[in-house]
Amino acid sequence: MQFPATELVLDAHGAVYHLGLQPDQLATRVILVGDQDRVAKITRFFDQIDSRVQHREFVSHTGTYKGKRITVLSTGIGTDNIDICMSELDALVNIDLNKRNQKDRQISLEIVRIGTCGMLQADMPLHSFVLSTHALGLDNIAHFYPISFTLNEQLLLDEITSQVAFPAGITPYLSEAHSDMIDKLDSARVIKGITVTSSGFYGPQGRSLRLASKMPDIHLALEKFQDNGQQIVNFEMESSAIFALGKALGHKCTSICLGVANRPQEIFSTGIDAAMDELITYVLERI
């Protein structure tokens, strides 16, 4: 199958269009962050950095940490940017950019998102490490692709939508994180659970400023969800698209976030630098 120039868009140097990366600048271990400044905050722990690239909000560093080659890439905020990142990361390893065709041998990337989140359970302390087992997508990215969801994913989605009323026009989807990545990052230090990925920060997460949200109590409804010990633990803005697209493309994905707000208690962290450094080193040691 040939990918024409309008489908596989490359820049003047033959790099993928948005990320600006060449295949040799990408490691098979990838850390995604929203904030472009967080890239350098992670790679300052590296033994060496071999590649630095920036195009728009997409900043990437590739180097080594204790002998492990890792790429750290900023995505910006939101699932629309994740659609770009996941598509172009996959193209870098699974499409021959010169011949514009799919490679015979497919490569599976290991992808971890390190982010911040709002926690949805009142008993979760600020700066908890929150590991996503599933992501409930309130965005629309997965609806544009022929993604096959498993029976377990569909059953859990059905249980959530039976307990939580979403406004008309919102069609949630649910995708599971990869078990290998969960196992790597799991420990007594983390809180595991279902993540809700929202398409915005204010109204879509139940916040009301001068313009009222249609679902101002959504965080309280999500807090109450229970299904065989499973809970919805946090709100963020990227994981659903990472998990759904990653799984469909054959990559192993999960997210681990620092809890910077407790929505039921209405408290927000006043400083996260030390806790974020701890989360970063926690992930680097385990991937």
ZIDA-V594273 format. One record per residue. N is the residue number from 1. RES is the residue in three letters. PHI is phi as a letter, one per 40 degrees, with the letter a starting at -180 (NA if undefined). PSI is psi in radians with two decimals (NA if undefined). D_LAST is the distance of its C-alpha to the last C-alpha in whole Angstrom. Layout:
N_RES_PHI_PSI_D_LAST / N_RES_PHI_PSI_D_LAST
This chain:
1_MET_NA_2.22_33 / 2_GLN_c_2.42_34 / 3_PHE_b_1.92_33 / 4_PRO_c_2.96_35 / 5_ALA_c_-0.46_35 / 6_THR_c_-0.25_35 / 7_GLU_c_-0.94_32 / 8_LEU_c_1.66_30 / 9_VAL_c_2.17_31 / 10_LEU_b_2.69_30 / 11_ASP_c_-3.03_31 / 12_ALA_c_-0.32_34 / 13_HIS_c_0.06_31 / 14_GLY_g_0.21_30 / 15_ALA_c_2.74_27 / 16_VAL_c_2.50_25 / 17_TYR_c_-0.81_28 / 18_HIS_c_-0.75_26 / 19_LEU_c_-0.42_23 / 20_GLY_g_0.38_25 / 21_LEU_b_2.59_22 / 22_GLN_b_2.72_23 / 23_PRO_d_-0.65_21 / 24_ASP_c_-0.05_20 / 25_GLN_c_0.12_19 / 26_LEU_b_2.27_16 / 27_ALA_c_2.88_12 / 28_THR_c_-0.24_11 / 29_ARG_c_2.15_8 / 30_VAL_b_2.29_9 / 31_ILE_b_2.18_9 / 32_LEU_b_2.38_13 / 33_VAL_b_2.66_15 / 34_GLY_c_-0.81_19 / 35_ASP_c_2.13_20 / 36_GLN_c_-0.49_21 / 37_ASP_c_-0.38_21 / 38_ARG_c_-0.33_18 / 39_VAL_d_-0.92_16 / 40_ALA_c_-0.53_18 / 41_LYS_c_-0.48_17 / 42_ILE_c_-0.83_14 / 43_THR_c_-0.13_14 / 44_ARG_c_-0.28_17 / 45_PHE_c_-0.16_14 / 46_PHE_c_2.71_14 / 47_ASP_c_-0.61_16 / 48_GLN_a_2.71_17 / 49_ILE_b_2.16_17 / 50_ASP_c_-0.43_19 / 51_SER_a_2.33_20 / 52_ARG_b_2.17_21 / 53_VAL_b_2.45_22 / 54_GLN_b_2.30_24 / 55_HIS_a_2.05_26 / 56_ARG_f_-2.32_27 / 57_GLU_c_-0.03_25 / 58_PHE_c_1.79_22 / 59_VAL_b_2.30_21 / 60_SER_b_2.42_18 / 61_HIS_b_2.37_16 / 62_THR_b_2.30_15 / 63_GLY_a_-2.76_14 / 64_THR_b_2.49_12 / 65_TYR_b_1.96_10 / 66_LYS_f_0.77_11 / 67_GLY_g_-0.07_12 / 68_LYS_c_2.20_9 / 69_ARG_c_2.21_10 / 70_ILE_b_2.44_9 / 71_THR_b_2.33_12 / 72_VAL_b_2.21_12 / 73_LEU_b_2.27_15 / 74_SER_c_2.43_18 / 75_THR_b_-0.27_19 / 76_GLY_g_-3.01_22 / 77_ILE_b_2.34_23 / 78_GLY_h_2.75_24 / 79_THR_c_-0.38_23 / 80_ASP_c_-0.70_26 / 81_ASN_c_-0.55_24 / 82_ILE_c_-0.64_21 / 83_ASP_d_-0.76_23 / 84_ILE_c_-0.87_23 / 85_CYS_c_-0.82_20 / 86_MET_c_-0.67_19 / 87_SER_c_-0.74_22 / 88_GLU_c_-0.57_22 / 89_LEU_c_-0.78_18 / 90_ASP_c_-0.72_19 / 91_ALA_c_-0.64_22 / 92_LEU_c_-0.54_21 / 93_VAL_b_-0.37_19 / 94_ASN_b_0.03_22 / 95_ILE_b_2.36_25 / 96_ASP_c_1.88_27 / 97_LEU_c_-0.45_28 / 98_ASN_c_-0.80_31 / 99_LYS_c_-0.27_32 / 100_ARG_g_0.68_31 / 101_ASN_b_2.83_30 / 102_GLN_c_2.43_27 / 103_LYS_c_2.67_26 / 104_ASP_c_-0.68_27 / 105_ARG_b_2.10_23 / 106_GLN_c_2.43_21 / 107_ILE_b_2.38_17 / 108_SER_b_2.09_14 / 109_LEU_c_2.62_12 / 110_GLU_b_2.02_8 / 111_ILE_b_2.20_9 / 112_VAL_b_2.23_8 / 113_ARG_c_2.23_12 / 114_ILE_b_2.07_12 / 115_GLY_a_-2.92_16 / 116_THR_b_2.77_19 / 117_CYS_a_2.85_21 / 118_GLY_c_2.25_24 / 119_MET_c_2.54_24 / 120_LEU_b_-0.03_27 / 121_GLN_b_2.26_27 / 122_ALA_c_-0.46_30 / 123_ASP_c_0.11_28 / 124_MET_c_2.10_25 / 125_PRO_c_2.68_25 / 126_LEU_d_2.52_24 / 127_HIS_g_0.35_21 / 128_SER_c_2.60_19 / 129_PHE_c_2.05_15 / 130_VAL_b_1.96_16 / 131_LEU_b_2.19_14 / 132_SER_c_2.17_15 / 133_THR_c_-0.53_16 / 134_HIS_a_2.82_19 / 135_ALA_b_2.20_20 / 136_LEU_c_2.01_24 / 137_GLY_c_2.08_25 / 138_LEU_c_0.19_28 / 139_ASP_c_-3.02_28 / 140_ASN_b_0.09_29 / 141_ILE_d_-0.85_27 / 142_ALA_c_-0.41_26 / 143_HIS_c_-0.22_30 / 144_PHE_c_0.00_31 / 145_TYR_b_2.63_29 / 146_PRO_c_1.20_30 / 147_ILE_c_2.28_27 / 148_SER_c_2.07_27 / 149_PHE_c_2.52_26 / 150_THR_c_2.90_26 / 151_LEU_c_-0.72_29 / 152_ASN_c_-0.70_26 / 153_GLU_c_-0.76_25 / 154_GLN_c_-0.69_29 / 155_LEU_c_-0.72_30 / 156_LEU_c_-0.71_28 / 157_LEU_d_-0.77_29 / 158_ASP_c_-0.67_32 / 159_GLU_c_-0.70_32 / 160_ILE_c_-0.83_31 / 161_THR_c_-0.31_33 / 162_SER_c_-0.40_36 / 163_GLN_b_-0.41_35 / 164_VAL_b_2.21_34 / 165_ALA_c_2.04_37 / 166_PHE_c_2.60_36 / 167_PRO_c_2.71_38 / 168_ALA_d_2.44_40 / 169_GLY_g_-0.21_38 / 170_ILE_c_2.10_35 / 171_THR_b_1.67_33 / 172_PRO_c_2.72_30 / 173_TYR_b_2.82_27 / 174_LEU_b_2.29_24 / 175_SER_b_2.45_21 / 176_GLU_c_2.49_19 / 177_ALA_c_2.81_15 / 178_HIS_c_2.31_13 / 179_SER_c_-0.59_13 / 180_ASP_c_-0.71_10 / 181_MET_c_-0.64_8 / 182_ILE_c_-0.79_10 / 183_ASP_c_-0.66_10 / 184_LYS_c_-0.60_6 / 185_LEU_b_-0.07_7 / 186_ASP_c_2.49_11 / 187_SER_a_3.12_13 / 188_ALA_c_-0.26_17 / 189_ARG_c_-0.35_16 / 190_VAL_b_2.78_15 / 191_ILE_b_2.16_18 / 192_LYS_b_2.61_17 / 193_GLY_i_-2.97_20 / 194_ILE_c_2.31_21 / 195_THR_b_2.44_20 / 196_VAL_b_2.16_24 / 197_THR_b_2.10_23 / 198_SER_b_2.73_26 / 199_SER_c_0.08_28 / 200_GLY_a_3.01_29 / 201_PHE_c_-0.56_29 / 202_TYR_c_-1.69_33 / 203_GLY_d_-0.77_35 / 204_PRO_c_-0.26_32 / 205_GLN_b_0.28_30 / 206_GLY_g_0.14_34 / 207_ARG_c_2.46_35 / 208_SER_b_2.08_38 / 209_LEU_b_-2.04_40 / 210_ARG_c_-0.40_43 / 211_LEU_b_2.08_42 / 212_ALA_c_2.48_41 / 213_SER_c_2.55_39 / 214_LYS_c_-0.26_40 / 215_MET_b_1.15_37 / 216_PRO_c_-0.37_38 / 217_ASP_b_0.34_37 / 218_ILE_d_-0.65_34 / 219_HIS_c_-0.56_31 / 220_LEU_c_-0.64_34 / 221_ALA_c_-0.71_34 / 222_LEU_c_-0.63_30 / 223_GLU_d_-0.59_30 / 224_LYS_c_-0.22_32 / 225_PHE_c_2.35_31 / 226_GLN_a_2.39_30 / 227_ASP_a_1.79_29 / 228_ASN_f_0.79_29 / 229_GLY_g_-0.11_27 / 230_GLN_c_2.41_25 / 231_GLN_b_2.73_25 / 232_ILE_c_2.12_25 / 233_VAL_b_-0.38_23 / 234_ASN_a_2.82_22 / 235_PHE_b_2.37_24 / 236_GLU_a_-2.86_22 / 237_MET_b_0.25_22 / 238_GLU_b_-0.48_20 / 239_SER_c_-0.62_18 / 240_SER_d_-0.76_20 / 241_ALA_c_-0.63_21 / 242_ILE_c_-0.84_17 / 243_PHE_c_-0.82_17 / 244_ALA_c_-0.85_20 / 245_LEU_c_-0.69_20 / 246_GLY_d_-0.81_17 / 247_LYS_c_-0.76_18 / 248_ALA_c_-0.54_21 / 249_LEU_c_-0.04_20 / 250_GLY_g_0.40_18 / 251_HIS_b_2.78_14 / 252_LYS_b_2.07_11 / 253_CYS_b_2.58_11 / 254_THR_a_3.06_11 / 255_SER_b_2.52_12 / 256_ILE_b_2.20_12 / 257_CYS_b_2.66_15 / 258_LEU_c_2.17_17 / 259_GLY_c_1.91_20 / 260_VAL_b_-0.13_23 / 261_ALA_a_2.54_26 / 262_ASN_b_1.85_28 / 263_ARG_c_-0.79_30 / 264_PRO_c_-0.64_32 / 265_GLN_c_-0.17_33 / 266_GLU_f_0.82_33 / 267_ILE_b_2.57_31 / 268_PHE_b_2.44_29 / 269_SER_c_2.53_27 / 270_THR_c_-0.02_29 / 271_GLY_a_2.20_26 / 272_ILE_b_0.01_22 / 273_ASP_d_-0.87_21 / 274_ALA_c_-0.74_21 / 275_ALA_c_-0.65_19 / 276_MET_c_-0.70_17 / 277_ASP_d_-0.69_16 / 278_GLU_c_-0.73_15 / 279_LEU_c_-0.73_12 / 280_ILE_c_-0.85_11 / 281_THR_c_-0.58_10 / 282_TYR_d_-0.81_9 / 283_VAL_c_-0.80_6 / 284_LEU_d_-0.64_6 / 285_GLU_c_-0.40_6 / 286_ARG_b_-0.32_4 / 287_ILE_c_NA_0
